[in-house]
Amino acid sequence: MRKETIGGALLLVAALAALVWANSPWAHAYADLRAIRVGPAALHLDLDLATWAADGLLAIFFFVAGLELKREFIAGDLRDVRQAAVPVAAAVGGVIAPALLYLAIAGSAGAARGWAIPTATDIAFALAVLAVIGRSLPTALRTFLLTLAVVDDLIAIVIIAVFYTTHLSVLPLLGALVPLAVFAMLVRRRVRSGWLLLPLAFATWTLVHASGVHATVAGVALALTIPVLRSERTAGPEAGPGLAEHFEHRFRPISAGLAVPVFAFFAAGVSIGGPGGLSEALTDPVTVGIVIGLLAGKPIGILAATWLVARFTRATLDEGLAWIDMAGLSILAGIGFTVSLLIGELAFGAGSDLDARVKVAVLAGSLAAAVVATVILRLRARLYRRIREAEAADLDRDDVPDLYQ
């Protein structure tokens, strides 16, 4: 479950299962399953299963993403400003360009609220595709994509918290700080007992949910309190490992094997022949804006930002990467599945006609981005493999003594 290929495969299977069921004669059963309500009404948590998947299970996904984000900033590639500048700028460009393209296409149609839908990169899906097709590609390519996707997640979290909070209750939000502070104090003392930490985490999530801020933000807030190093004042091997690695190891299988696939199952089921289906996809501004944003906006923004930073600052592209590699990677970043579907629900309301069009567009745009990127990166992988084979053959010939000299 900790392997990227397995997580991506489960995500794909769950999405396909939802699509097949939603377009079968038993589609009403799928809708009824989504609408089943569970949870304590006294805590205002009598939510349907689709909401539990989006607000509850995705909090686990964002918790793991927050751990990865903090690890990158404290002890990873984002720690070095010069090394991090290019992928960070690429992530920012990869958010701005798709948003502008979407607004240019769909903004005048009264759907401007969905501007953030094509800005997200699905870190699980993108890394899974790269892991399958990119075994011979430079390792720097995966590092660049991982850094870009982590920063992209951070931007997505900020967008969700700032632009998609419809109402804000201050008291529950302030109340969430109490269990969050206790949680932070315990993990700073290296407490890892689930009996102590999980109730505090659930209390934080419940209060953030009640405040009107999307509950997945609680997952990130909890993750950022967990120390990456034993002493984060001393960044280096001498500081020793903190609890972040332990919790990431524990929760990544839950995120990849349960949280994300279940969310995909409840989010991806849309009737292809119904409202927002393929019959309207070619002309609907929302659908076209999202597909163009993912397939064209992402690579345009990433490549433009990368070139500008490499051209006008001291930051440089890794020596092992060529611009054609960056082109393939930037198209791969157009896979915006999980977070794009979430933002679509927040923007237009789960189950609405516009939400159905969003699902079709996100599925189509992500699939197209994956296919185009696969073609480019497969060709590059073959080239790198031939170069390595030729170099290995040369080394073998050099090792043979010349008996006739």
C-alpha positions as CSV (number, residue, x, y, z in Angstrom):
1,M,0.0,0.0,0.0
2,R,3.0,2.3,0.4
3,K,4.0,1.9,-3.2
4,E,2.9,4.7,-5.6
5,T,1.9,2.2,-8.3
6,I,-0.5,0.4,-6.0
7,G,-2.1,3.6,-4.7
8,G,-2.6,4.9,-8.2
9,A,-4.0,1.6,-9.4
10,L,-6.6,1.5,-6.5
11,L,-7.6,5.1,-7.3
12,L,-8.1,4.2,-11.0
13,V,-10.1,1.0,-10.1
14,A,-12.4,2.9,-7.7
15,A,-13.1,5.7,-10.2
16,L,-13.8,3.1,-13.0
17,A,-16.1,1.1,-10.7
18,A,-18.1,4.3,-9.9
19,L,-18.4,5.2,-13.5
20,V,-19.6,1.8,-14.5
21,W,-22.1,1.6,-11.6
22,A,-23.4,5.1,-12.2
23,N,-24.1,4.3,-15.9
24,S,-25.6,0.8,-15.3
25,P,-29.3,-0.1,-14.8
26,W,-28.6,-0.1,-11.1
27,A,-27.5,3.6,-11.0
28,H,-30.2,4.4,-8.5
29,A,-28.5,2.1,-6.0
30,Y,-25.3,4.0,-6.4
31,A,-27.1,7.3,-5.7
32,D,-28.9,5.7,-2.7
33,L,-25.5,4.5,-1.3
34,R,-24.0,8.0,-1.6
35,A,-27.0,9.4,0.3
36,I,-26.9,7.1,3.3
37,R,-26.5,9.2,6.4
38,V,-24.5,8.1,9.4
39,G,-23.0,9.8,12.4
40,P,-24.1,11.5,15.7
41,A,-26.8,14.1,15.1
42,A,-26.0,15.8,18.4
43,L,-22.6,16.8,17.1
44,H,-24.1,17.8,13.7
45,L,-22.2,14.9,12.1
46,D,-25.1,13.0,10.7
47,L,-23.5,13.2,7.2
48,D,-24.1,11.2,4.1
49,L,-21.4,8.8,3.0
50,A,-20.2,11.0,0.1
51,T,-19.7,13.9,2.6
52,W,-17.8,11.6,5.0
53,A,-15.5,10.6,2.2
54,A,-14.9,14.2,1.1
55,D,-14.6,15.8,4.5
56,G,-13.5,12.9,6.7
57,L,-11.4,10.5,4.7
58,L,-9.7,13.2,2.6
59,A,-8.5,14.7,5.9
60,I,-6.3,11.6,6.2
61,F,-4.9,12.3,2.7
62,F,-4.2,15.9,3.6
63,F,-2.6,14.8,6.9
64,V,-0.1,12.6,5.0
65,A,0.4,15.4,2.4
66,G,1.1,17.9,5.3
67,L,3.6,15.5,6.8
68,E,5.4,15.2,3.4
69,L,5.2,19.0,3.0
70,K,6.8,19.7,6.3
71,R,9.5,17.1,5.8
72,E,10.4,18.7,2.5
73,F,10.7,22.1,4.1
74,I,12.6,21.0,7.1
75,A,14.9,18.2,5.8
76,G,14.2,17.8,2.1
77,D,14.6,19.6,-1.2
78,L,12.6,22.6,-0.2
79,R,15.1,23.3,2.6
80,D,17.6,24.7,0.1
81,V,16.1,27.9,-1.3
82,R,18.1,27.8,-4.6
83,Q,17.3,24.2,-5.2
84,A,13.6,24.7,-4.3
85,A,13.1,27.9,-6.3
86,V,12.5,26.3,-9.7
87,P,9.9,23.6,-8.7
88,V,8.2,26.1,-6.3
89,A,7.9,28.7,-9.1
90,A,6.7,25.9,-11.5
91,A,4.0,25.0,-9.0
92,V,2.8,28.6,-8.8
93,G,2.9,29.0,-12.6
94,G,0.9,25.7,-12.8
95,V,-1.8,27.3,-10.7
96,I,-2.0,30.7,-12.3
97,A,-2.1,29.7,-16.0
98,P,-4.9,27.1,-15.7
99,A,-7.0,29.4,-13.6
100,L,-6.7,32.2,-16.2
101,L,-7.5,29.9,-19.1
102,Y,-10.6,28.6,-17.2
103,L,-11.8,32.1,-16.5
104,A,-11.2,33.2,-20.1
105,I,-13.4,30.3,-21.3
106,A,-16.0,29.7,-18.6
107,G,-15.9,33.0,-16.6
108,S,-18.4,34.8,-18.8
109,A,-20.8,31.8,-18.6
110,G,-21.5,32.4,-14.9
111,A,-19.2,29.7,-13.7
112,A,-16.2,31.7,-12.5
113,R,-16.4,30.1,-9.0
114,G,-14.8,27.0,-10.5
115,W,-11.6,28.8,-11.4
116,A,-9.5,26.6,-9.1
117,I,-10.7,23.3,-10.4
118,P,-7.9,22.8,-13.1
119,T,-5.2,24.2,-10.8
120,A,-4.6,21.0,-8.8
121,T,-2.1,18.1,-9.4
122,D,-3.1,14.7,-8.1
123,I,0.2,13.7,-6.4
124,A,-0.8,10.0,-6.0
125,F,-2.0,9.6,-9.6
126,A,0.9,11.5,-11.2
127,L,3.6,9.7,-9.2
128,A,2.0,6.4,-10.0
129,V,2.1,7.0,-13.7
130,L,5.7,8.2,-13.5
131,A,6.6,5.1,-11.5
132,V,5.2,2.8,-14.2
133,I,6.6,4.5,-17.3
134,G,9.7,6.3,-15.9
135,R,12.0,3.6,-14.6
136,S,14.8,4.7,-16.9
137,L,14.2,8.4,-16.5
138,P,16.5,10.6,-14.4
139,T,15.7,10.4,-10.7
140,A,15.8,14.2,-10.7
141,L,12.5,14.1,-12.7
142,R,10.7,12.3,-9.9
143,T,12.2,14.7,-7.3
144,F,11.0,17.7,-9.3
145,L,7.5,16.3,-9.7
146,L,7.3,15.4,-6.0
147,T,8.4,18.9,-5.0
148,L,6.0,20.5,-7.5
149,A,3.1,18.4,-6.3
150,V,3.8,19.0,-2.6
151,V,3.8,22.8,-3.1
152,D,0.7,22.4,-5.3
153,D,-1.0,20.7,-2.4
154,L,-0.1,23.6,-0.1
155,I,-1.5,26.1,-2.6
156,A,-4.7,24.0,-2.9
157,I,-5.1,23.9,0.9
158,V,-4.8,27.7,1.0
159,I,-7.3,28.1,-1.9
160,I,-9.8,25.8,-0.2
161,A,-9.5,27.5,3.2
162,V,-9.7,31.1,1.8
163,F,-12.0,30.9,-1.3
164,Y,-14.3,28.0,-0.6
165,T,-15.3,28.8,3.0
166,T,-19.0,29.8,2.5
167,H,-19.6,30.7,6.2
168,L,-17.3,31.0,9.1
169,S,-18.1,30.4,12.8
170,V,-15.3,31.9,14.8
171,L,-16.0,30.2,18.1
172,P,-15.7,26.6,16.9
173,L,-12.6,27.6,14.9
174,L,-11.0,29.1,18.1
175,G,-12.1,26.1,20.0
176,A,-10.2,23.8,17.6
177,L,-7.0,25.5,18.8
178,V,-7.3,23.8,22.2
179,P,-7.2,20.1,21.2
180,L,-4.7,21.1,18.4
181,A,-2.4,22.7,21.0
182,V,-2.6,19.6,23.3
183,F,-1.9,17.4,20.3
184,A,1.1,19.5,19.4
185,M,2.4,19.4,23.0
186,L,2.2,15.6,23.2
187,V,3.9,15.0,19.8
188,R,6.7,17.4,20.8
189,R,7.3,15.1,23.7
190,R,7.4,12.2,21.3
191,V,4.1,10.7,22.5
192,R,2.7,8.3,19.8
193,S,-0.1,6.6,21.6
194,G,-3.3,6.5,19.5
195,W,-5.4,6.4,22.6
196,L,-4.3,9.9,23.4
197,L,-3.7,11.4,20.0
198,L,-6.7,10.1,17.9
199,P,-9.4,11.6,20.2
200,L,-7.6,15.0,20.1
201,A,-7.3,14.8,16.3
202,F,-11.0,13.9,16.0
203,A,-11.9,16.8,18.2
204,T,-9.8,19.2,16.1
205,W,-11.4,17.9,12.9
206,T,-15.0,18.1,14.4
207,L,-14.5,21.8,15.5
208,V,-12.9,22.8,12.2
209,H,-15.8,21.1,10.4
210,A,-18.3,23.0,12.5
211,S,-16.6,26.3,11.9
212,G,-17.3,26.2,8.1
213,V,-13.7,25.8,7.1
214,H,-13.3,22.7,5.0
215,A,-12.4,19.9,7.5
216,T,-9.5,18.7,5.4
217,V,-7.6,21.8,6.6
218,A,-7.6,20.1,10.1
219,G,-5.5,17.3,8.7
220,V,-2.9,19.7,7.5
221,A,-2.9,21.6,10.7
222,L,-2.3,18.5,12.7
223,A,0.5,17.3,10.4
224,L,2.4,20.6,10.7
225,T,2.6,20.2,14.5
226,I,4.5,16.9,14.2
227,P,8.3,17.3,14.4
228,V,10.3,16.0,11.4
229,L,13.5,16.0,13.4
230,R,14.1,15.3,17.1
231,S,15.2,19.0,17.3
232,E,14.1,21.1,14.4
233,R,16.3,23.9,15.5
234,T,19.2,21.8,14.3
235,A,18.5,20.7,10.8
236,G,20.8,17.8,10.0
237,P,21.5,14.2,10.7
238,E,22.7,15.0,14.2
239,A,19.1,16.2,15.1
240,G,17.8,12.6,14.8
241,P,14.4,11.6,13.3
242,G,11.2,13.0,14.7
243,L,7.7,11.5,14.7
244,A,6.8,12.7,11.2
245,E,8.4,9.7,9.5
246,H,6.7,7.3,12.0
247,F,3.2,8.8,11.3
248,E,3.7,9.0,7.6
249,H,4.7,5.3,7.6
250,R,1.6,4.4,9.6
251,F,-1.0,6.5,7.7
252,R,0.2,6.4,4.1
253,P,-1.3,2.9,3.5
254,I,-4.6,4.2,5.0
255,S,-4.5,7.2,2.8
256,A,-3.5,5.4,-0.4
257,G,-5.5,2.2,0.2
258,L,-8.7,3.5,1.8
259,A,-9.2,7.3,1.9
260,V,-8.4,8.3,-1.6
261,P,-10.0,5.3,-3.4
262,V,-13.2,5.6,-1.4
263,F,-13.4,9.3,-2.1
264,A,-12.8,8.6,-5.8
265,F,-15.6,6.0,-5.7
266,F,-18.1,8.4,-4.3
267,A,-16.9,11.4,-6.3
268,A,-16.4,10.0,-9.8
269,G,-19.8,8.4,-10.4
270,V,-21.5,10.5,-13.0
271,S,-24.0,9.5,-15.7
272,I,-22.3,10.0,-19.0
273,G,-25.5,10.4,-20.9
274,G,-27.1,12.6,-18.3
275,P,-26.7,16.3,-17.5
276,G,-23.1,17.3,-17.9
277,G,-22.3,14.1,-19.8
278,L,-20.5,13.6,-23.1
279,S,-23.4,15.0,-25.1
280,E,-22.7,18.5,-23.7
281,A,-19.0,18.2,-23.1
282,L,-17.9,19.6,-26.5
283,T,-19.8,22.8,-26.1
284,D,-20.2,23.4,-22.4
285,P,-17.8,26.2,-21.2
286,V,-17.2,24.6,-17.8
287,T,-16.2,21.3,-19.3
288,V,-14.0,22.9,-22.0
289,G,-12.4,25.3,-19.5
290,I,-11.4,22.5,-17.2
291,V,-10.0,20.3,-19.9
292,I,-8.0,23.1,-21.5
293,G,-6.8,24.2,-18.1
294,L,-5.5,20.8,-17.2
295,L,-4.2,19.8,-20.6
296,A,-2.8,23.1,-21.8
297,G,-2.8,25.5,-18.8
298,K,-0.7,23.3,-16.6
299,P,2.2,22.7,-19.0
300,I,2.1,26.4,-20.2
301,G,2.3,27.7,-16.6
302,I,4.9,25.2,-15.4
303,L,7.2,25.6,-18.4
304,A,6.9,29.4,-18.5
305,A,7.6,29.8,-14.7
306,T,10.5,27.3,-14.9
307,W,12.1,29.1,-17.8
308,L,11.7,32.6,-16.2
309,V,13.2,31.5,-12.9
310,A,16.1,29.7,-14.6
311,R,16.7,32.6,-17.0
312,F,16.6,35.6,-14.6
313,T,17.7,34.2,-11.3
314,R,20.6,32.1,-10.0
315,A,18.4,29.1,-9.7
316,T,19.1,26.4,-12.3
317,L,17.4,23.4,-13.7
318,D,19.0,20.1,-12.6
319,E,21.8,19.1,-14.9
320,G,20.2,15.7,-15.5
321,L,17.0,17.1,-17.0
322,A,16.3,18.3,-20.5
323,W,13.6,20.7,-21.5
324,I,11.7,17.9,-23.4
325,D,11.7,16.0,-20.1
326,M,10.2,19.0,-18.4
327,A,7.6,19.2,-21.1
328,G,6.5,15.6,-20.4
329,L,6.5,16.2,-16.7
330,S,4.5,19.5,-17.0
331,I,1.8,17.6,-19.0
332,L,1.8,14.8,-16.4
333,A,1.1,17.5,-13.8
334,G,-2.3,18.0,-15.6
335,I,-3.6,15.0,-13.8
336,G,-5.9,16.8,-11.4
337,F,-8.1,14.0,-10.2
338,T,-8.7,14.0,-6.4
339,V,-8.3,17.7,-5.4
340,S,-10.0,18.9,-8.6
341,L,-13.1,16.8,-7.9
342,L,-13.1,18.1,-4.3
343,I,-12.9,21.7,-5.4
344,G,-15.6,21.1,-8.0
345,E,-18.0,19.9,-5.3
346,L,-17.1,22.9,-3.1
347,A,-17.6,25.3,-6.0
348,F,-20.9,24.1,-7.4
349,G,-22.4,21.8,-4.8
350,A,-22.3,18.1,-4.8
351,G,-24.8,16.5,-7.1
352,S,-25.6,19.6,-9.1
353,D,-25.6,19.7,-12.9
354,L,-22.4,21.8,-12.9
355,D,-20.8,19.3,-10.5
356,A,-21.6,16.5,-13.0
357,R,-20.0,18.5,-15.8
358,V,-16.9,19.0,-13.6
359,K,-16.6,15.3,-13.0
360,V,-16.7,14.5,-16.7
361,A,-14.2,17.3,-17.5
362,V,-11.8,16.3,-14.7
363,L,-11.9,12.7,-15.8
364,A,-11.4,13.5,-19.5
365,G,-8.7,16.1,-18.8
366,S,-6.7,13.9,-16.4
367,L,-6.9,10.9,-18.7
368,A,-5.8,13.0,-21.7
369,A,-2.9,14.5,-19.7
370,A,-1.8,11.0,-18.6
371,V,-1.9,9.6,-22.1
372,V,0.0,12.5,-23.7
373,A,2.6,12.6,-20.9
374,T,3.0,8.8,-21.2
375,V,3.8,9.0,-24.9
376,I,6.5,11.7,-24.4
377,L,8.1,10.2,-21.3
378,R,8.1,6.6,-22.7
379,L,10.1,7.9,-25.7
380,R,12.5,9.7,-23.4
381,A,12.8,6.6,-21.1
382,R,13.8,4.5,-24.2
383,L,16.4,7.0,-25.1
384,Y,17.9,7.1,-21.6
385,R,17.9,3.3,-21.5
386,R,19.8,3.1,-24.8
387,I,22.3,5.6,-23.6
388,R,22.9,3.6,-20.4
389,E,23.2,0.4,-22.3
390,A,25.7,1.9,-24.7
391,E,27.7,3.3,-21.7
392,A,27.7,-0.1,-20.0
393,A,28.9,-1.8,-23.2
394,D,31.7,0.7,-23.5
395,L,32.8,-0.1,-20.0
396,D,32.7,-3.8,-20.6
397,R,35.0,-3.3,-23.7
398,D,37.4,-1.2,-21.6
399,D,37.7,-3.9,-19.0
400,V,38.9,-6.5,-21.6
401,P,42.7,-6.5,-21.8
402,D,44.1,-6.0,-25.3
403,L,46.1,-9.2,-25.8
404,Y,47.5,-8.2,-29.1
405,Q,49.0,-4.9,-28.1
